[in-house]
C-alpha cells in the first residue's frame, strides 16, 4: 500500500488489485462483496478447482481493513462481508481489536487464520476452507459461527470467551500435530455450543469448559483411532443439557431440536473413548440413540458426573467399559439393551433416586444389570437398587434384590460358610421370604406333634401338672417367649432331649424370620 494514503483519503490505495479495490469499496459501503462465478463446482471452496487472481485478495489488506480501515460512507456501517473470495497469506489478527462486523461465506484461505487474544463483536465464517484456526483466548461480544467449514489442521479455542453462541454445525475438523481436532480447554460460551453433525478426526478436548445454556453434538461423528479419547471433557459445566443424540437431515430438519417423526436422521457416533468425569449438567445428559465403538482399553467414563437426569438410551457398546463410579443423578432413564455385560460396567458409588425405564426392564434383567457392575462381590449396587425400589413402593422387589445380594455374597465365602448359606437360602431365603419360614414352622409343628405323641413322657415331680398334649408341647417348644404351660413339666430322656433342643433353636430362627417379615410389611403399609 502506498505511503501517505490513509483511511480518510476517500480513495483506495493505489497498489491494491482490482479485487482488493472492490473489497475496499464494499467495506466502506457495508455491502456484500461476492466474487463467486455462479458455477457450484467451481465455487466449491473445498474442491480442487483453482481460483485465479480475479478472486484473490491479500490477507494483509483484509487485516488492514479490519484493524484500521477507512471510514464508512455516509449513512453506512463498515463491515467485511466476503463471498467466494480466496485470501492469500496468513490472516494474522493476533492481539487486535476488530470492531467491524465480519462475515465470510464460501471463502478459501491459503494459510492459517490467526486470532489469538483478538477481540471481535461477531465473527461468521460459513462453508470456508481454512488450513487451521488459531484462536486461543479469543473474545467476542456476540457469536462465533463456523458452520460447514473445513479445517485441515484443527481448531484451537483454548480459554476463548464467546459472548453468545458458538456454532460448528456440519464442520469437518482434522487433527493437528498433537492429535487434537478441537482444543477448547477452558472455553466459555455465553449461550449455546452447537456442533451438530460435526465430523471430528482427532481428540475433541473441552476440559473445564463452561457452556451457558446447552451443548449439542446431535448427529456428530467423532473418530480418534490414534489415541485413547475421542471426546475429552472432564470438569465440563453445562447449565442445561448435553445432547449426544440423533440429528435431523434434510431441508425440514431444524437445528437444536429433536428430529420430528418421519425425518431422516443421523445418529451420534463416536469411535474412541469419552471422558465426562466431574461434569456438572443442569438439566440432563442425553445418550439416546448414541453409538460407541470402543476398544477393550477404552471407556465411556462418567465418573463423579452430576445431573438431574441421565438418559442412557444408546446402543450397547460391543467392547470397552462404561464407568459410573461416584456419579450422582436424580432420574436414571435407561433401556435393558443399552448396558454392557459383566466386567464392562462399573458403578461403585453410583447414586440415583428414581428409575425410569424406557421399554420392558423386568426385575430379572435389572438384577443382571447389578450383577454386571462388578467382577467381585460388592453390596453397594444391590443396596442402592433396593432402596430405590422400596422408596417407589416396590417392597417385594426390594426384598428380591437383597436376596440376590446374599446369594452373590455366598459365592465369595469359604466352603463351610457357603454350605450354611445354602441352608439359609433353602429354608428361609435368608429371611426375605417370611412365608416360607411360616410354612416350615407349620411342618415342624405337625412333625413334632406326631413324634411326641408316640411316647409317653413321665412328669418331673409327683405334684400337679397339666395333661400332656403333644401338639401343645411341640408348639410350646417352637414358640419363643410365649409359655403354653407344657415345657418344664415332663421328663425327656435320650434323643428326645436333643429333639426338644432342636425344636427350640429352630423356633427361635423361624419366629425371628416371620417377625422380621411382618415388620417390613407393616412398615410398608
C-alpha positions as CSV (number, residue, x, y, z in Angstrom):
1,X,0.0,0.0,0.0
2,X,1.3,3.5,-0.9
3,X,2.7,5.6,2.0
4,X,0.8,8.7,2.9
5,X,-2.5,7.4,1.8
6,X,-4.6,7.0,5.0
7,X,-8.1,5.7,5.6
8,X,-9.5,9.2,5.5
9,X,-8.3,9.8,1.9
10,X,-11.6,8.6,0.3
11,X,-9.8,6.7,-2.4
12,X,-8.3,3.2,-2.2
13,X,-4.5,2.9,-2.0
14,X,-3.0,2.8,-5.5
15,X,-1.3,-0.6,-5.1
16,X,-4.5,-2.6,-4.5
17,X,-5.5,-5.1,-7.1
18,X,-8.9,-4.8,-8.7
19,X,-10.3,-7.5,-6.4
20,X,-8.9,-5.7,-3.4
21,X,-10.2,-2.3,-4.5
22,X,-13.7,-3.8,-4.9
23,X,-13.4,-5.2,-1.4
24,X,-12.2,-1.8,-0.1
25,X,-15.3,-0.1,-1.5
26,X,-17.7,-2.8,-0.3
27,X,-16.2,-2.4,3.2
28,X,-17.0,1.3,3.2
29,X,-20.4,0.7,1.9
30,X,-21.1,-2.1,4.3
31,X,-22.3,-4.3,1.4
32,X,-21.6,-7.9,0.5
33,X,-18.6,-8.5,-1.8
34,X,-19.3,-11.6,-4.0
35,X,-16.6,-12.9,-6.3
36,X,-18.3,-16.3,-7.0
37,X,-18.7,-17.4,-10.5
38,X,-22.2,-19.0,-10.2
39,X,-20.9,-22.4,-11.1
40,X,-21.3,-24.6,-8.0
41,X,-18.4,-26.9,-8.9
42,X,-16.0,-24.0,-9.5
43,X,-17.2,-22.1,-6.4
44,X,-16.8,-25.1,-4.0
45,X,-14.1,-23.8,-1.6
46,X,-13.2,-27.3,-0.7
47,X,-12.8,-28.5,-4.3
48,X,-9.8,-28.7,-6.4
49,X,-10.8,-26.1,-9.0
50,X,-8.2,-23.2,-9.0
51,X,-9.2,-19.7,-8.2
52,X,-7.2,-17.1,-10.0
53,X,-6.1,-13.5,-9.1
54,X,-9.5,-12.1,-10.1
55,X,-10.9,-13.8,-7.0
56,X,-7.8,-13.4,-4.7
57,X,-7.2,-10.7,-2.0
58,X,-4.2,-10.5,0.2
59,X,-4.6,-11.3,3.9
60,X,-2.6,-8.2,4.7
61,X,-5.3,-6.0,3.1
62,X,-8.0,-7.8,5.0
63,X,-6.2,-7.2,8.3
64,X,-5.7,-3.5,7.4
65,X,-9.5,-3.1,6.7
66,X,-10.5,-4.8,9.9
67,X,-7.9,-3.1,12.2
68,X,-7.6,0.4,10.7
69,X,-9.9,0.5,7.7
70,X,-11.4,3.6,6.0
71,X,-14.5,5.3,7.4
72,X,-17.9,4.2,6.2
73,X,-19.8,6.2,3.6
74,X,-22.5,8.5,5.0
75,X,-25.3,6.5,6.4
76,X,-23.4,3.2,6.2
77,X,-21.8,0.9,8.8
78,X,-18.4,-0.6,7.8
79,X,-18.4,-4.3,7.6
80,X,-16.5,-7.1,5.8
81,X,-18.8,-9.4,4.0
82,X,-17.0,-11.7,1.6
83,X,-18.4,-14.4,-0.6
84,X,-16.3,-16.8,-2.8
85,X,-13.0,-15.0,-2.1
86,X,-9.6,-16.5,-1.9
87,X,-7.4,-15.0,0.8
88,X,-3.7,-15.4,0.2
89,X,-1.2,-15.4,3.1
90,X,-1.8,-15.8,6.8
91,X,-4.7,-13.8,8.2
92,X,-3.0,-12.6,11.3
93,X,-5.1,-10.5,13.7
94,X,-3.4,-11.7,16.9
95,X,-4.0,-9.3,19.8
96,X,-6.0,-6.9,17.7
97,X,-9.4,-5.3,18.4
98,X,-11.8,-5.7,15.4
99,X,-14.9,-3.5,15.6
100,X,-16.5,-4.1,12.1
101,X,-18.8,-6.9,11.6
102,X,-17.1,-9.9,9.9
103,X,-18.8,-12.5,7.7
104,X,-17.2,-14.8,5.1
105,X,-19.1,-17.4,3.1
106,X,-17.7,-19.9,0.7
107,X,-14.2,-18.4,1.0
108,X,-10.9,-20.2,0.6
109,X,-7.9,-19.4,2.9
110,X,-4.5,-20.2,1.6
111,X,-2.9,-20.2,5.1
112,X,-3.8,-20.3,8.7
113,X,-6.2,-17.9,10.4
114,X,-4.5,-16.4,13.5
115,X,-6.8,-14.8,16.0
116,X,-5.1,-15.4,19.4
117,X,-6.1,-12.8,22.1
118,X,-8.1,-10.9,19.5
119,X,-11.3,-9.1,20.2
120,X,-14.4,-9.1,17.9
121,X,-18.0,-8.2,18.0
122,X,-19.3,-11.1,15.9
123,X,-17.4,-13.4,13.5
124,X,-19.2,-15.6,11.0
125,X,-17.2,-17.9,8.7
126,X,-19.6,-20.2,6.8
127,X,-18.6,-23.0,4.5
128,X,-15.0,-21.9,4.3
129,X,-11.8,-23.8,3.7
130,X,-9.3,-23.0,6.4
131,X,-6.0,-24.8,7.0
132,X,-6.1,-24.1,10.7
133,X,-7.8,-21.7,13.1
134,X,-5.6,-20.5,15.9
135,X,-7.8,-18.5,18.3
136,X,-6.6,-19.1,21.9
137,X,-8.0,-16.5,24.3
138,X,-10.2,-15.1,21.6
139,X,-13.0,-12.8,22.9
140,X,-16.3,-12.0,21.1
141,X,-19.2,-9.9,22.3
142,X,-21.5,-11.9,20.0
143,X,-21.4,-15.1,18.1
144,X,-18.6,-17.2,16.6
145,X,-20.1,-19.1,13.7
146,X,-18.0,-21.7,11.8
147,X,-20.7,-24.0,10.2
148,X,-19.8,-26.2,7.3
149,X,-16.2,-25.0,7.4
150,X,-13.3,-27.5,6.9
151,X,-10.1,-27.3,8.9
152,X,-7.2,-29.5,7.8
153,X,-5.0,-28.7,10.8
154,X,-7.5,-28.3,13.6
155,X,-9.0,-25.5,15.7
156,X,-7.6,-24.0,18.9
157,X,-10.0,-22.2,21.2
158,X,-8.2,-22.6,24.5
159,X,-9.5,-20.2,27.1
160,X,-11.6,-18.4,24.4
161,X,-14.7,-16.4,25.6
162,X,-17.6,-16.4,23.2
163,X,-20.3,-13.9,24.2
164,X,-23.3,-15.7,22.9
165,X,-23.3,-18.7,20.6
166,X,-20.6,-20.9,19.1
167,X,-21.7,-22.8,16.0
168,X,-19.7,-25.7,14.5
169,X,-22.6,-27.4,12.7
170,X,-21.5,-29.7,9.9
171,X,-17.9,-28.6,10.2
172,X,-15.1,-31.1,9.4
173,X,-12.1,-30.8,11.5
174,X,-8.9,-32.8,11.2
175,X,-6.3,-33.3,13.9
176,X,-3.3,-31.1,14.5
177,X,0.2,-32.3,15.3
178,X,-0.7,-33.0,18.9
179,X,-3.6,-35.3,17.8
180,X,-6.4,-32.9,18.7
181,X,-9.1,-31.8,16.3
182,X,-10.5,-29.1,18.5
183,X,-8.6,-27.9,21.5
184,X,-11.0,-25.8,23.6
185,X,-9.9,-26.3,27.2
186,X,-11.2,-23.6,29.4
187,X,-13.6,-22.3,26.7
188,X,-16.5,-20.2,27.9
189,X,-19.7,-19.8,25.8
190,X,-22.4,-17.4,27.0
191,X,-25.3,-19.4,25.4
192,X,-25.3,-22.5,23.2
193,X,-22.5,-24.5,21.7
194,X,-23.9,-26.3,18.7
195,X,-21.8,-28.8,16.9
196,X,-24.5,-30.8,15.2
197,X,-23.3,-33.3,12.5
198,X,-19.7,-32.2,13.3
199,X,-17.0,-34.5,11.9
200,X,-14.0,-34.6,14.2
201,X,-11.0,-36.6,13.2
202,X,-8.9,-36.5,16.4
203,X,-9.5,-35.6,20.0
204,X,-12.2,-33.1,20.8
205,X,-11.0,-31.5,24.0
206,X,-13.3,-29.4,26.2
207,X,-11.6,-29.8,29.6
208,X,-13.0,-27.3,32.2
209,X,-15.2,-25.6,29.5
210,X,-18.3,-23.7,30.6
211,X,-21.4,-23.6,28.4
212,X,-24.1,-21.1,29.4
213,X,-27.1,-23.0,28.0
214,X,-26.8,-26.3,26.1
215,X,-24.1,-28.3,24.3
216,X,-25.5,-30.1,21.3
217,X,-23.5,-32.8,19.5
218,X,-26.6,-34.2,17.8
219,X,-25.6,-36.3,14.8
220,X,-21.9,-35.7,15.3
221,X,-19.3,-38.2,14.3
222,X,-16.2,-38.3,16.4
223,X,-13.3,-40.5,15.4
224,X,-10.0,-40.8,17.1
225,X,-8.3,-44.2,16.4
226,X,-4.9,-42.7,17.2
227,X,-5.2,-42.2,21.0
228,X,-7.5,-43.2,23.8
229,X,-10.1,-40.5,23.7
230,X,-12.4,-39.0,21.0
231,X,-14.2,-36.7,23.4
232,X,-12.1,-35.4,26.4
233,X,-14.3,-33.2,28.6
234,X,-13.6,-33.6,32.3
235,X,-14.9,-30.9,34.6
236,X,-17.3,-29.7,31.8
237,X,-20.1,-27.4,33.1
238,X,-23.3,-27.1,31.0
239,X,-26.1,-25.0,32.6
240,X,-28.7,-27.1,30.9
241,X,-28.3,-30.2,28.7
242,X,-25.7,-32.2,26.8
243,X,-27.1,-33.9,23.7
244,X,-25.3,-36.9,22.2
245,X,-28.4,-37.8,20.2
246,X,-29.6,-38.1,16.5
247,X,-30.0,-35.0,14.3
248,X,-32.4,-34.5,11.5
249,X,-31.1,-34.5,8.0
250,X,-32.8,-32.6,5.1
251,X,-34.5,-29.3,4.4
252,X,-37.2,-29.8,7.1
253,X,-34.7,-30.6,9.9
254,X,-34.3,-27.8,12.4
255,X,-31.0,-27.3,14.3
256,X,-31.1,-27.6,18.1
257,X,-34.3,-29.7,18.2
258,X,-35.2,-33.3,18.4
259,X,-36.0,-34.6,14.9
260,X,-39.7,-34.9,14.2
261,X,-41.2,-38.3,13.4
262,X,-40.6,-39.3,9.8
263,X,-37.5,-37.1,9.5
264,X,-34.4,-38.8,8.2
265,X,-31.8,-38.8,11.0
266,X,-28.1,-39.1,11.5
267,X,-27.2,-40.6,14.9
268,X,-24.3,-39.6,17.1
269,X,-21.4,-41.9,16.5
270,X,-18.1,-42.0,18.5
271,X,-15.1,-44.1,17.6
272,X,-12.9,-43.7,20.7
273,X,-13.3,-43.2,24.4
274,X,-15.4,-40.5,26.0
275,X,-14.4,-38.8,29.3
276,X,-17.0,-36.6,31.1
277,X,-15.6,-37.1,34.6
278,X,-16.6,-34.5,37.2
279,X,-19.0,-32.8,34.8
280,X,-21.9,-30.7,36.0
281,X,-25.1,-30.5,33.9
282,X,-28.1,-28.5,35.0
283,X,-30.9,-30.5,33.2
284,X,-29.8,-33.7,31.5
285,X,-27.1,-35.8,29.8
286,X,-28.8,-37.4,26.8
287,X,-27.3,-40.5,25.1
288,X,-30.5,-41.5,23.2
289,X,-29.5,-43.5,20.1
290,X,-25.8,-42.9,20.6
291,X,-23.4,-45.4,19.0
292,X,-20.0,-46.0,20.6
293,X,-17.2,-48.0,19.1
294,X,-14.6,-48.8,21.7
295,X,-11.5,-50.9,22.1
296,X,-11.0,-53.1,25.1
297,X,-8.9,-50.4,26.7
298,X,-11.3,-47.5,26.0
299,X,-14.3,-46.5,28.1
300,X,-17.3,-44.2,28.4
301,X,-16.3,-42.6,31.6
302,X,-18.9,-40.7,33.7
303,X,-17.0,-40.7,37.0
304,X,-18.5,-38.3,39.6
305,X,-20.8,-36.8,37.0
306,X,-23.8,-34.8,38.4
307,X,-27.0,-34.2,36.6
308,X,-30.8,-34.3,37.4
309,X,-31.4,-36.8,34.6
310,X,-29.2,-39.3,32.8
311,X,-30.7,-40.7,29.7
312,X,-28.7,-43.8,29.0
313,X,-30.6,-44.9,25.9
314,X,-27.8,-45.6,23.4
315,X,-26.7,-48.8,21.7
316,X,-24.9,-51.3,23.8
317,X,-21.1,-50.9,23.2
318,X,-19.7,-54.2,21.9
319,X,-16.4,-53.6,23.7
320,X,-14.8,-51.3,26.2
321,X,-16.2,-50.2,29.6
322,X,-18.9,-47.9,31.0
323,X,-17.8,-46.3,34.2
324,X,-20.3,-44.5,36.5
325,X,-18.3,-44.6,39.7
326,X,-19.2,-41.8,42.1
327,X,-21.8,-40.3,39.7
328,X,-25.0,-38.7,41.2
329,X,-28.2,-38.4,39.3
330,X,-31.9,-38.0,40.2
331,X,-33.6,-39.8,37.4
332,X,-31.9,-42.7,35.6
333,X,-33.7,-43.2,32.3
334,X,-32.4,-46.4,30.6
335,X,-33.1,-49.4,28.5
336,X,-32.2,-53.0,29.2
337,X,-30.3,-53.4,26.0
338,X,-28.2,-50.2,26.4
339,X,-25.9,-51.5,29.2
340,X,-22.7,-53.6,28.7
341,X,-22.3,-57.1,30.1
342,X,-20.4,-58.4,33.1
343,X,-17.0,-57.0,33.7
344,X,-17.6,-54.0,31.5
345,X,-19.8,-51.9,33.8
346,X,-18.5,-50.2,36.9
347,X,-21.0,-48.5,39.3
348,X,-19.2,-48.2,42.6
349,X,-20.7,-45.2,44.5
350,X,-23.2,-44.5,41.7
351,X,-26.2,-42.8,43.3
352,X,-29.6,-42.5,41.7
353,X,-33.0,-41.7,43.2
354,X,-35.5,-42.8,40.5
355,X,-35.5,-45.4,37.8
356,X,-37.4,-44.5,34.6
357,X,-37.0,-47.5,32.2
358,X,-37.7,-47.0,28.5
359,X,-39.4,-50.1,27.4
360,X,-39.5,-53.5,29.3
361,X,-37.0,-53.8,32.1
362,X,-38.1,-56.7,34.4
363,X,-36.5,-57.3,37.7
364,X,-34.6,-60.3,36.4
365,X,-32.8,-58.1,33.9
366,X,-32.3,-55.4,36.5
367,X,-30.6,-57.9,38.7
368,X,-28.3,-58.9,35.8
369,X,-27.5,-55.2,35.4
370,X,-26.4,-55.0,39.0
371,X,-24.5,-58.3,38.8
372,X,-22.6,-56.9,35.8
373,X,-21.5,-53.9,37.9
374,X,-18.5,-55.6,39.5
375,X,-16.5,-58.7,38.9
376,X,-16.3,-59.3,42.6
377,X,-19.0,-59.1,45.3
378,X,-19.9,-55.5,46.2
379,X,-23.1,-54.9,48.3
380,X,-23.5,-51.3,47.3
381,X,-25.2,-51.6,43.9
382,X,-27.7,-54.1,45.4
383,X,-28.5,-51.9,48.4
384,X,-28.9,-48.8,46.2
385,X,-31.3,-50.6,43.9
386,X,-33.3,-52.0,46.8
387,X,-33.5,-48.5,48.4
388,X,-34.8,-47.0,45.2
389,X,-37.4,-49.8,44.7
390,X,-38.5,-49.5,48.3
391,X,-38.9,-45.8,48.0
392,X,-41.1,-46.4,45.0
393,X,-43.4,-48.8,46.9
394,X,-41.9,-51.9,45.4
395,X,-41.1,-53.6,48.7
396,X,-41.4,-57.2,47.3
397,X,-38.9,-56.4,44.5
398,X,-36.6,-54.8,47.0
399,X,-36.5,-58.0,49.1
400,X,-35.7,-59.9,45.9
401,X,-32.8,-57.6,45.3
402,X,-31.5,-58.1,48.8
403,X,-31.9,-61.8,48.5
404,X,-29.9,-61.7,45.3
405,X,-27.2,-59.7,47.2
406,X,-26.9,-62.5,49.8
407,X,-26.7,-65.1,47.1
408,X,-23.9,-63.2,45.3
409,X,-22.1,-62.8,48.7
410,X,-22.4,-66.5,49.3
411,X,-20.2,-67.2,46.2
412,X,-17.3,-65.4,47.9
413,X,-17.5,-67.3,51.2
414,X,-15.3,-70.3,52.3
415,X,-16.9,-73.8,51.8
416,X,-18.3,-74.1,55.4
417,X,-20.0,-70.7,55.3
418,X,-21.2,-71.3,51.8
419,X,-22.9,-74.5,52.9
420,X,-24.6,-72.7,55.8
421,X,-25.7,-70.0,53.3
422,X,-27.3,-72.6,51.0
423,X,-29.1,-74.0,54.1
424,X,-30.4,-70.5,55.0
425,X,-31.4,-69.9,51.4
426,X,-33.3,-73.2,51.0
427,X,-35.1,-73.0,54.3
428,X,-35.9,-69.3,54.9
429,X,-34.4,-67.5,51.9
430,X,-32.2,-65.5,54.2
431,X,-35.3,-64.2,55.9
432,X,-36.5,-62.3,52.8
433,X,-39.4,-64.7,52.2
434,X,-41.1,-64.9,55.6
435,X,-44.0,-67.0,54.2
436,X,-41.5,-69.9,53.7
437,X,-40.5,-69.6,57.4
438,X,-44.1,-69.9,58.4
439,X,-44.6,-73.0,56.3
440,X,-41.5,-74.6,57.9
441,X,-42.9,-73.8,61.4
442,X,-46.2,-75.5,60.4
443,X,-44.4,-78.5,59.1
444,X,-42.2,-78.8,62.2
445,X,-45.2,-78.4,64.4
446,X,-47.1,-81.2,62.7
447,X,-44.0,-83.5,62.8
448,X,-43.4,-82.6,66.4
449,X,-47.0,-83.4,67.3
450,X,-46.8,-86.8,65.7
451,X,-43.4,-87.6,67.2
452,X,-44.2,-86.6,70.8
453,X,-47.5,-88.4,70.6
454,X,-45.7,-91.8,70.1
455,X,-44.1,-92.0,73.6
456,X,-45.5,-91.0,77.0
457,X,-43.1,-88.9,79.0
458,X,-43.2,-89.1,82.8
459,X,-43.7,-85.9,84.9
460,X,-40.7,-84.3,86.6
461,X,-42.4,-84.5,90.0
462,X,-45.4,-86.0,91.6
463,X,-47.2,-82.7,92.0
464,X,-50.0,-81.4,89.9
465,X,-49.2,-80.8,86.2
466,X,-51.4,-80.3,83.1
467,X,-52.3,-83.2,81.0
468,X,-49.7,-84.0,78.3
469,X,-50.7,-82.6,74.9
470,X,-48.2,-83.5,72.1
471,X,-49.5,-80.7,69.8
472,X,-49.3,-78.0,72.5
473,X,-45.9,-79.4,73.7
474,X,-44.4,-79.1,70.2
475,X,-45.9,-75.6,69.7
476,X,-44.6,-74.6,73.2
477,X,-41.1,-75.6,72.1
478,X,-41.3,-73.8,68.7
479,X,-42.7,-70.5,70.0
480,X,-40.1,-68.5,71.9
481,X,-41.1,-66.2,74.8
482,X,-44.7,-67.4,74.7
483,X,-45.4,-70.0,77.5
484,X,-48.2,-72.5,76.7
485,X,-47.8,-74.4,80.0
486,X,-46.3,-77.6,78.6
487,X,-42.5,-77.3,78.7
488,X,-40.9,-77.8,82.1
489,X,-43.4,-80.4,83.4
490,X,-42.3,-83.5,81.6
491,X,-39.2,-85.6,81.8
492,X,-37.3,-86.1,78.4
493,X,-34.6,-88.7,78.1
494,X,-32.0,-89.5,75.4
495,X,-32.8,-88.4,71.9
496,X,-36.0,-86.7,73.0
497,X,-33.9,-84.1,74.8
498,X,-31.9,-83.4,71.6
499,X,-35.1,-83.2,69.6
500,X,-36.6,-80.7,72.0
501,X,-33.4,-78.6,71.9
502,X,-33.5,-78.6,68.1
503,X,-37.1,-77.5,68.1
504,X,-36.3,-74.6,70.5
505,X,-33.4,-73.5,68.3
506,X,-35.4,-73.8,65.0
507,X,-38.3,-72.0,66.7
508,X,-36.1,-69.0,67.5
509,X,-34.7,-68.8,64.0
510,X,-38.1,-69.2,62.2
511,X,-40.0,-67.0,64.5
512,X,-37.5,-64.2,64.2
513,X,-37.7,-64.5,60.4
514,X,-41.5,-64.3,60.5
515,X,-41.5,-61.3,62.8
516,X,-39.0,-59.5,60.6
517,X,-41.1,-60.1,57.5
518,X,-44.2,-58.9,59.3
519,X,-42.4,-55.8,60.5
520,X,-41.4,-55.0,56.9
521,X,-45.0,-55.5,55.7
522,X,-46.4,-53.2,58.4
523,X,-43.7,-50.6,57.7
524,X,-44.7,-50.6,54.0
525,X,-48.4,-50.1,54.8
